[in-house]
Amino acid sequence: MPKETYIPCLLRLFRQYGYDGATITKISEATGLGKASLYHHFPGGKDEMVKTVLDYIQQWLGQNILSALQSEGDALLRLRRMCDRLNELYEGGEQPCLFAILLLGSARDVFHDQVKALFRTWIDAISDVLIGAGISRKLASHRGEDAVIMIQGALILSQGLDDPSVFQRVIRRLPEDLCRGKVSYH
């Protein structure tokens, strides 16, 4: 089987155990591949596995999040589409964000630049929608950052409280919060 077959399993493992906790033994057991087969599919080891998962997420974000933000419709509708897709990705707040996990521990130095670029692309896409809705560039940029802060914070809190309703509440109200009047931040 091609290595892409193992992406859902690897994503689940890295979300659950983080980079350092997802040992080759755990990965081997979860995928059903022996260690030699793992290294055949992923000669770069665990780093290549994470890179493959991040590439998959980047593609998914482009096809789902960015396309929702760049689709037809007013800003509110496009932001709602984004939130619907995020709800799907994070399984209603049941799953943590791999980006946040990869910014901790020894993975940070290896994957920081790729995660940073993915965050920047996402923030910029949200900002573009808000600029198109008549919000100033600076305020739109702040709100794009705020959107990611709220999403990531809600995911962390949902995980910490074992209560996905925190994430669901944020996702439901986020589009309206982002589109509210042109009040500036000081």
Order of alpha helices (4+ residues) and beta strands (2+ residues): alpha-alpha-alpha-alpha-alpha-alpha-alpha-alpha-alpha
